[in-house]
Amino acid sequence: MPTVRRMKTKLVLMGEGGVGKTSLIRRFVLNEYQDTYLHTIGTKVSKIELTVPYGPDLEIAMDMSIFDIMGQHGFRDLVRETYFHGTQALMAVCDVTRLDSLTALSSWIPSGLEIAGDVPVYIIVNKRDLLDRRAVSDEQIQNVAEPFSAPWVMTSAKTGEFVDDAFNALAVEIVDRALRTEKARAVERGLREKILLLLAKRGTIGLKKTQFFEILRGVSYDELQRELQGLEKEALIVLAWHGPADFTATITPKGVEASRATSSPLEE
């Protein structure tokens, strides 16, 4: 059986009004389509649970919140600080029959990235069921996508074609980035961070000296003592001595806050 870890994610859809953002979400989350214009007032949030395999021995149970924003630029500028904050990915949507909806993404995407930071961006060219009225070429799509290294896919919320593929591909990208970031942090993380994370998990129980050496193999007593004393001076931990060479270390509320800076978005 693969190991299962949980992950909470936020995905934001952006783009002009009428391109089908709400319909794409409805198709993906509910597998439904409504053949009328669904006008979004303000923002809407939909939630879905996904299972994302990652190699032969790991599965990510993902709780994805999908944010749908009103397509007017004035509203975007008004709420973008809260709307884009904390998102793990951006889905930029345009309409295959409207060139203006594609060119508008050149302002939508930077606006989102300015708040969200370095997150993956996918461009969705919706309404492929209307290809006989196509107004955008592959070259024009690529010109918009290239500055952001954004993959693009043509979908139809009406027929469902490639909708699941687009959302699932982005979910895989989110997981891949999270795990690569976690591995990079693990390599860079020093003894100090490892101690804080261990003690944060133990809470008020703390860790005894012998337990530290069972977990942190290869660490010398001098290295451990030096790091623990430094953390105690910063009021991040408390050392309770039970004799000249035995102690229990527990984390303080300040230490818990410090440990969160090194935590992962993935949970065991």
BALOBA-1460 file (C-alpha; in Angstrom, 3 decimals):
// residues 268
<rec num="1" residu="m" x="0.000" y="0.000" z="0.000"/>
<rec num="2" residu="p" x="1.358" y="3.452" z="-0.889"/>
<rec num="3" residu="t" x="1.935" y="6.057" z="1.795"/>
<rec num="4" residu="v" x="-0.842" y="8.674" z="1.784"/>
<rec num="5" residu="r" x="-0.121" y="12.317" z="2.592"/>
<rec num="6" residu="r" x="-2.611" y="15.160" z="2.675"/>
<rec num="7" residu="m" x="-2.255" y="18.520" z="0.966"/>
<rec num="8" residu="k" x="-4.482" y="21.594" z="0.902"/>
<rec num="9" residu="t" x="-4.224" y="23.658" z="-2.273"/>
<rec num="10" residu="k" x="-5.677" y="26.813" z="-3.732"/>
<rec num="11" residu="l" x="-6.176" y="27.174" z="-7.485"/>
<rec num="12" residu="v" x="-7.239" y="30.504" z="-8.998"/>
<rec num="13" residu="l" x="-8.974" y="30.928" z="-12.361"/>
<rec num="14" residu="m" x="-8.559" y="34.251" z="-14.127"/>
<rec num="15" residu="g" x="-9.616" y="35.825" z="-17.417"/>
<rec num="16" residu="e" x="-12.196" y="38.023" z="-19.073"/>
<rec num="17" residu="g" x="-15.931" y="37.680" z="-18.448"/>
<rec num="18" residu="g" x="-17.753" y="35.144" z="-20.604"/>
<rec num="19" residu="v" x="-14.777" y="32.909" z="-21.398"/>
<rec num="20" residu="g" x="-16.220" y="29.986" z="-19.428"/>
<rec num="21" residu="k" x="-14.350" y="29.976" z="-16.108"/>
<rec num="22" residu="t" x="-17.433" y="29.092" z="-14.083"/>
<rec num="23" residu="s" x="-18.487" y="26.453" z="-16.616"/>
<rec num="24" residu="l" x="-15.050" y="24.824" z="-16.530"/>
<rec num="25" residu="i" x="-15.190" y="24.569" z="-12.745"/>
<rec num="26" residu="r" x="-18.736" y="23.225" z="-12.866"/>
<rec num="27" residu="r" x="-17.728" y="20.606" z="-15.443"/>
<rec num="28" residu="f" x="-14.678" y="19.501" z="-13.430"/>
<rec num="29" residu="v" x="-16.261" y="19.485" z="-9.969"/>
<rec num="30" residu="l" x="-19.811" y="18.340" z="-10.814"/>
<rec num="31" residu="n" x="-19.453" y="17.016" z="-14.388"/>
<rec num="32" residu="e" x="-22.329" y="19.303" z="-15.379"/>
<rec num="33" residu="y" x="-22.800" y="22.002" z="-17.989"/>
<rec num="34" residu="q" x="-25.398" y="24.775" z="-18.117"/>
<rec num="35" residu="d" x="-26.032" y="26.169" z="-21.606"/>
<rec num="36" residu="t" x="-26.521" y="29.751" z="-20.450"/>
<rec num="37" residu="y" x="-24.051" y="32.479" z="-19.497"/>
<rec num="38" residu="l" x="-23.151" y="32.026" z="-15.827"/>
<rec num="39" residu="h" x="-22.224" y="35.512" z="-14.640"/>
<rec num="40" residu="t" x="-19.991" y="35.530" z="-11.570"/>
<rec num="41" residu="i" x="-20.656" y="38.296" z="-9.053"/>
<rec num="42" residu="g" x="-17.515" y="38.856" z="-7.013"/>
<rec num="43" residu="t" x="-15.735" y="35.582" z="-6.267"/>
<rec num="44" residu="k" x="-16.920" y="31.990" z="-5.851"/>
<rec num="45" residu="v" x="-15.094" y="29.063" z="-4.271"/>
<rec num="46" residu="s" x="-15.615" y="25.409" z="-5.198"/>
<rec num="47" residu="k" x="-13.949" y="22.462" z="-3.473"/>
<rec num="48" residu="i" x="-12.976" y="18.998" z="-4.676"/>
<rec num="49" residu="e" x="-10.935" y="16.104" z="-3.301"/>
<rec num="50" residu="l" x="-8.364" y="14.527" z="-5.615"/>
<rec num="51" residu="t" x="-5.953" y="11.602" z="-5.341"/>
<rec num="52" residu="v" x="-2.646" y="12.353" z="-7.034"/>
<rec num="53" residu="p" x="-0.235" y="9.383" z="-7.395"/>
<rec num="54" residu="y" x="3.427" y="10.310" z="-7.013"/>
<rec num="55" residu="g" x="5.691" y="7.413" z="-7.865"/>
<rec num="56" residu="p" x="4.967" y="3.816" z="-6.849"/>
<rec num="57" residu="d" x="4.921" y="4.380" z="-3.082"/>
<rec num="58" residu="l" x="3.198" y="7.718" z="-2.486"/>
<rec num="59" residu="e" x="-0.279" y="9.165" z="-2.972"/>
<rec num="60" residu="i" x="-1.305" y="12.732" z="-2.248"/>
<rec num="61" residu="a" x="-4.844" y="13.235" z="-0.948"/>
<rec num="62" residu="m" x="-5.455" y="16.767" z="-2.203"/>
<rec num="63" residu="d" x="-8.167" y="19.096" z="-0.901"/>
<rec num="64" residu="m" x="-8.383" y="21.647" z="-3.711"/>
<rec num="65" residu="s" x="-10.186" y="24.981" z="-3.364"/>
<rec num="66" residu="i" x="-10.901" y="26.531" z="-6.780"/>
<rec num="67" residu="f" x="-11.446" y="30.294" z="-6.846"/>
<rec num="68" residu="d" x="-13.504" y="31.880" z="-9.628"/>
<rec num="69" residu="i" x="-13.215" y="35.655" z="-10.029"/>
<rec num="70" residu="m" x="-15.458" y="38.193" z="-11.719"/>
<rec num="71" residu="g" x="-13.971" y="39.030" z="-15.140"/>
<rec num="72" residu="q" x="-13.874" y="42.810" z="-14.805"/>
<rec num="73" residu="h" x="-10.409" y="44.364" z="-14.421"/>
<rec num="74" residu="g" x="-11.605" y="46.918" z="-11.886"/>
<rec num="75" residu="f" x="-12.870" y="44.179" z="-9.601"/>
<rec num="76" residu="r" x="-9.654" y="42.184" z="-10.080"/>
<rec num="77" residu="d" x="-7.533" y="45.151" z="-9.041"/>
<rec num="78" residu="l" x="-9.778" y="45.738" z="-6.032"/>
<rec num="79" residu="v" x="-9.501" y="42.221" z="-4.590"/>
<rec num="80" residu="r" x="-6.287" y="40.818" z="-6.026"/>
<rec num="81" residu="e" x="-4.307" y="41.014" z="-2.764"/>
<rec num="82" residu="t" x="-6.637" y="38.555" z="-1.040"/>
<rec num="83" residu="y" x="-7.735" y="36.677" z="-4.156"/>
<rec num="84" residu="f" x="-4.272" y="35.670" z="-5.365"/>
<rec num="85" residu="h" x="-2.552" y="35.439" z="-1.963"/>
<rec num="86" residu="g" x="-1.547" y="31.899" z="-1.008"/>
<rec num="87" residu="t" x="-2.470" y="30.271" z="-4.294"/>
<rec num="88" residu="q" x="-0.414" y="27.294" z="-5.524"/>
<rec num="89" residu="a" x="-1.329" y="27.694" z="-9.225"/>
<rec num="90" residu="l" x="-3.036" y="29.965" z="-11.734"/>
<rec num="91" residu="m" x="-5.322" y="28.896" z="-14.552"/>
<rec num="92" residu="a" x="-5.646" y="31.646" z="-17.171"/>
<rec num="93" residu="v" x="-8.737" y="31.156" z="-19.346"/>
<rec num="94" residu="c" x="-9.590" y="32.637" z="-22.732"/>
<rec num="95" residu="d" x="-12.216" y="31.999" z="-25.431"/>
<rec num="96" residu="v" x="-11.090" y="30.454" z="-28.750"/>
<rec num="97" residu="t" x="-13.570" y="32.715" z="-30.583"/>
<rec num="98" residu="r" x="-12.305" y="35.976" z="-29.001"/>
<rec num="99" residu="l" x="-8.802" y="37.261" z="-29.674"/>
<rec num="100" residu="d" x="-9.278" y="40.038" z="-27.098"/>
<rec num="101" residu="s" x="-9.760" y="37.442" z="-24.346"/>
<rec num="102" residu="l" x="-6.378" y="35.908" z="-25.203"/>
<rec num="103" residu="t" x="-4.444" y="39.187" z="-25.356"/>
<rec num="104" residu="a" x="-6.017" y="40.239" z="-22.040"/>
<rec num="105" residu="l" x="-4.181" y="37.350" z="-20.337"/>
<rec num="106" residu="s" x="-0.941" y="39.293" z="-20.824"/>
<rec num="107" residu="s" x="-2.182" y="41.624" z="-18.074"/>
<rec num="108" residu="w" x="-4.164" y="39.105" z="-16.009"/>
<rec num="109" residu="i" x="-1.217" y="36.731" z="-15.515"/>
<rec num="110" residu="p" x="1.389" y="39.277" z="-14.290"/>
<rec num="111" residu="s" x="-1.216" y="40.727" z="-11.937"/>
<rec num="112" residu="g" x="-1.705" y="37.307" z="-10.358"/>
<rec num="113" residu="l" x="1.984" y="36.363" z="-10.256"/>
<rec num="114" residu="e" x="2.859" y="39.649" z="-8.554"/>
<rec num="115" residu="i" x="0.908" y="38.479" z="-5.494"/>
<rec num="116" residu="a" x="1.137" y="34.670" z="-5.795"/>
<rec num="117" residu="g" x="4.856" y="34.517" z="-6.536"/>
<rec num="118" residu="d" x="6.523" y="31.801" z="-8.588"/>
<rec num="119" residu="v" x="3.624" y="29.393" z="-9.111"/>
<rec num="120" residu="p" x="2.747" y="27.324" z="-12.202"/>
<rec num="121" residu="v" x="0.503" y="28.937" z="-14.821"/>
<rec num="122" residu="y" x="-1.642" y="27.013" z="-17.323"/>
<rec num="123" residu="i" x="-3.436" y="28.723" z="-20.199"/>
<rec num="124" residu="i" x="-6.830" y="27.249" z="-21.043"/>
<rec num="125" residu="v" x="-8.253" y="28.056" z="-24.479"/>
<rec num="126" residu="n" x="-11.914" y="27.211" z="-23.904"/>
<rec num="127" residu="k" x="-14.853" y="26.498" z="-26.254"/>
<rec num="128" residu="r" x="-13.103" y="24.120" z="-28.639"/>
<rec num="129" residu="d" x="-16.617" y="22.992" z="-29.604"/>
<rec num="130" residu="l" x="-16.742" y="26.294" z="-31.545"/>
<rec num="131" residu="l" x="-13.586" y="25.731" z="-33.616"/>
<rec num="132" residu="d" x="-15.490" y="26.695" z="-36.770"/>
<rec num="133" residu="r" x="-15.507" y="30.234" z="-35.301"/>
<rec num="134" residu="r" x="-11.899" y="30.138" z="-34.147"/>
<rec num="135" residu="a" x="-10.295" y="33.602" z="-33.887"/>
<rec num="136" residu="v" x="-6.921" y="32.734" z="-32.298"/>
<rec num="137" residu="s" x="-4.036" y="30.802" z="-33.845"/>
<rec num="138" residu="d" x="-1.597" y="28.429" z="-32.180"/>
<rec num="139" residu="e" x="1.140" y="31.002" z="-32.777"/>
<rec num="140" residu="q" x="-0.833" y="33.750" z="-31.018"/>
<rec num="141" residu="i" x="-1.497" y="31.467" z="-28.042"/>
<rec num="142" residu="q" x="2.176" y="30.510" z="-27.864"/>
<rec num="143" residu="n" x="3.227" y="34.168" z="-27.951"/>
<rec num="144" residu="v" x="1.114" y="34.858" z="-24.852"/>
<rec num="145" residu="a" x="2.166" y="31.650" z="-23.074"/>
<rec num="146" residu="e" x="5.915" y="31.794" z="-23.721"/>
<rec num="147" residu="p" x="6.882" y="34.675" z="-21.371"/>
<rec num="148" residu="f" x="5.368" y="32.734" z="-18.459"/>
<rec num="149" residu="s" x="6.606" y="29.259" z="-19.530"/>
<rec num="150" residu="a" x="2.924" y="28.315" z="-19.479"/>
<rec num="151" residu="p" x="1.642" y="25.113" z="-21.089"/>
<rec num="152" residu="w" x="-1.650" y="25.576" z="-22.900"/>
<rec num="153" residu="v" x="-4.539" y="23.298" z="-23.752"/>
<rec num="154" residu="m" x="-7.758" y="23.735" z="-25.720"/>
<rec num="155" residu="t" x="-10.866" y="22.606" z="-23.811"/>
<rec num="156" residu="s" x="-14.636" y="22.539" z="-24.042"/>
<rec num="157" residu="a" x="-16.641" y="23.001" z="-20.864"/>
<rec num="158" residu="k" x="-19.724" y="22.140" z="-22.934"/>
<rec num="159" residu="t" x="-18.554" y="18.680" z="-24.057"/>
<rec num="160" residu="g" x="-16.070" y="18.115" z="-21.249"/>
<rec num="161" residu="e" x="-13.230" y="17.553" z="-23.717"/>
<rec num="162" residu="f" x="-9.790" y="17.890" z="-22.049"/>
<rec num="163" residu="v" x="-11.262" y="19.650" z="-18.976"/>
<rec num="164" residu="d" x="-10.293" y="16.906" z="-16.515"/>
<rec num="165" residu="d" x="-6.907" y="16.602" z="-18.223"/>
<rec num="166" residu="a" x="-6.170" y="20.299" z="-17.682"/>
<rec num="167" residu="f" x="-7.148" y="20.390" z="-13.996"/>
<rec num="168" residu="n" x="-5.453" y="17.060" z="-13.224"/>
<rec num="169" residu="a" x="-2.235" y="18.079" z="-14.989"/>
<rec num="170" residu="l" x="-2.136" y="21.232" z="-12.888"/>
<rec num="171" residu="a" x="-2.742" y="19.201" z="-9.710"/>
<rec num="172" residu="v" x="0.228" y="16.981" z="-10.608"/>
<rec num="173" residu="e" x="2.367" y="20.095" z="-11.200"/>
<rec num="174" residu="i" x="1.365" y="21.516" z="-7.805"/>
<rec num="175" residu="v" x="2.350" y="18.268" z="-6.045"/>
<rec num="176" residu="d" x="5.596" y="17.979" z="-7.981"/>
<rec num="177" residu="r" x="6.633" y="21.516" z="-7.064"/>
<rec num="178" residu="a" x="5.689" y="21.026" z="-3.408"/>
<rec num="179" residu="l" x="7.710" y="17.829" z="-3.104"/>
<rec num="180" residu="r" x="10.713" y="19.250" z="-4.935"/>
<rec num="181" residu="t" x="10.627" y="22.275" z="-2.630"/>
<rec num="182" residu="e" x="10.358" y="19.997" z="0.394"/>
<rec num="183" residu="k" x="13.370" y="17.956" z="-0.727"/>
<rec num="184" residu="a" x="15.405" y="21.097" z="-1.367"/>
<rec num="185" residu="r" x="14.561" y="22.398" z="2.102"/>
<rec num="186" residu="a" x="15.507" y="19.059" z="3.640"/>
<rec num="187" residu="v" x="18.928" y="19.224" z="2.007"/>
<rec num="188" residu="e" x="19.471" y="22.808" z="3.128"/>
<rec num="189" residu="r" x="17.958" y="22.391" z="6.575"/>
<rec num="190" residu="g" x="20.588" y="22.357" z="9.297"/>
<rec num="191" residu="l" x="20.624" y="20.782" z="12.717"/>
<rec num="192" residu="r" x="18.845" y="23.787" z="14.209"/>
<rec num="193" residu="e" x="15.786" y="23.384" z="11.996"/>
<rec num="194" residu="k" x="15.688" y="19.614" z="12.496"/>
<rec num="195" residu="i" x="15.672" y="20.064" z="16.272"/>
<rec num="196" residu="l" x="12.862" y="22.635" z="16.138"/>
<rec num="197" residu="l" x="10.719" y="20.424" z="13.896"/>
<rec num="198" residu="l" x="11.276" y="17.386" z="16.114"/>
<rec num="199" residu="l" x="10.374" y="19.293" z="19.271"/>
<rec num="200" residu="a" x="7.341" y="20.928" z="17.638"/>
<rec num="201" residu="k" x="5.951" y="17.461" z="16.901"/>
<rec num="202" residu="r" x="6.577" y="16.328" z="20.485"/>
<rec num="203" residu="g" x="4.918" y="19.340" z="22.084"/>
<rec num="204" residu="t" x="5.005" y="19.422" z="25.886"/>
<rec num="205" residu="i" x="6.456" y="15.893" z="26.051"/>
<rec num="206" residu="g" x="9.787" y="17.033" z="24.644"/>
<rec num="207" residu="l" x="12.777" y="14.848" z="23.810"/>
<rec num="208" residu="k" x="15.390" y="13.314" z="26.095"/>
<rec num="209" residu="k" x="19.094" y="13.295" z="25.244"/>
<rec num="210" residu="t" x="19.061" y="9.595" z="24.318"/>
<rec num="211" residu="q" x="16.104" y="10.138" z="21.986"/>
<rec num="212" residu="f" x="17.953" y="12.894" z="20.131"/>
<rec num="213" residu="f" x="20.827" y="10.531" z="19.379"/>
<rec num="214" residu="e" x="18.454" y="7.774" z="18.260"/>
<rec num="215" residu="i" x="16.873" y="10.132" z="15.727"/>
<rec num="216" residu="l" x="19.801" y="12.363" z="14.718"/>
<rec num="217" residu="r" x="22.321" y="9.660" z="13.895"/>
<rec num="218" residu="g" x="25.854" y="10.870" z="13.330"/>
<rec num="219" residu="v" x="25.485" y="14.021" z="15.437"/>
<rec num="220" residu="s" x="28.085" y="14.395" z="18.195"/>
<rec num="221" residu="y" x="27.247" y="15.376" z="21.759"/>
<rec num="222" residu="d" x="29.184" y="18.632" z="21.395"/>
<rec num="223" residu="e" x="27.270" y="19.571" z="18.205"/>
<rec num="224" residu="l" x="23.926" y="18.801" z="19.818"/>
<rec num="225" residu="q" x="24.731" y="20.621" z="23.062"/>
<rec num="226" residu="r" x="25.995" y="23.698" z="21.209"/>
<rec num="227" residu="e" x="22.847" y="23.911" z="19.085"/>
<rec num="228" residu="l" x="20.506" y="23.320" z="22.033"/>
<rec num="229" residu="q" x="22.195" y="25.984" z="24.124"/>
<rec num="230" residu="g" x="21.926" y="28.447" z="21.245"/>
<rec num="231" residu="l" x="18.209" y="27.717" z="20.856"/>
<rec num="232" residu="e" x="17.700" y="28.123" z="24.609"/>
<rec num="233" residu="k" x="19.402" y="31.540" z="24.535"/>
<rec num="234" residu="e" x="16.923" y="32.597" z="21.854"/>
<rec num="235" residu="a" x="14.036" y="31.388" z="24.075"/>
<rec num="236" residu="l" x="13.004" y="28.857" z="21.414"/>
<rec num="237" residu="i" x="13.417" y="25.831" z="23.692"/>
<rec num="238" residu="v" x="13.731" y="25.026" z="27.400"/>
<rec num="239" residu="l" x="16.312" y="22.557" z="28.750"/>
<rec num="240" residu="a" x="15.416" y="20.683" z="31.938"/>
<rec num="241" residu="w" x="18.538" y="19.022" z="33.357"/>
<rec num="242" residu="h" x="18.200" y="15.745" z="35.281"/>
<rec num="243" residu="g" x="21.871" y="15.545" z="36.233"/>
<rec num="244" residu="p" x="25.231" y="16.709" z="34.890"/>
<rec num="245" residu="a" x="24.786" y="14.977" z="31.508"/>
<rec num="246" residu="d" x="21.081" y="14.225" z="31.069"/>
<rec num="247" residu="f" x="18.294" y="16.544" z="30.022"/>
<rec num="248" residu="t" x="14.892" y="16.910" z="28.379"/>
<rec num="249" residu="a" x="14.309" y="19.620" z="25.778"/>
<rec num="250" residu="t" x="10.858" y="21.120" z="25.111"/>
<rec num="251" residu="i" x="9.808" y="23.777" z="22.641"/>
<rec num="252" residu="t" x="8.397" y="27.181" z="23.579"/>
<rec num="253" residu="p" x="5.549" y="29.012" z="21.777"/>
<rec num="254" residu="k" x="8.202" y="31.189" z="20.124"/>
<rec num="255" residu="g" x="9.972" y="28.031" z="18.973"/>
<rec num="256" residu="v" x="6.756" y="26.658" z="17.509"/>
<rec num="257" residu="e" x="6.423" y="29.818" z="15.411"/>
<rec num="258" residu="a" x="10.027" y="29.454" z="14.236"/>
<rec num="259" residu="s" x="9.447" y="25.819" z="13.266"/>
<rec num="260" residu="r" x="6.529" y="26.761" z="11.025"/>
<rec num="261" residu="a" x="8.892" y="28.643" z="8.725"/>
<rec num="262" residu="t" x="10.398" y="25.299" z="7.723"/>
<rec num="263" residu="s" x="7.174" y="23.261" z="7.563"/>
<rec num="264" residu="s" x="5.838" y="21.625" z="4.383"/>
<rec num="265" residu="p" x="2.370" y="22.062" z="2.808"/>
<rec num="266" residu="l" x="2.152" y="18.273" z="2.825"/>
<rec num="267" residu="e" x="0.958" y="16.373" z="5.841"/>
<rec num="268" residu="e" x="1.617" y="12.784" z="6.849"/>
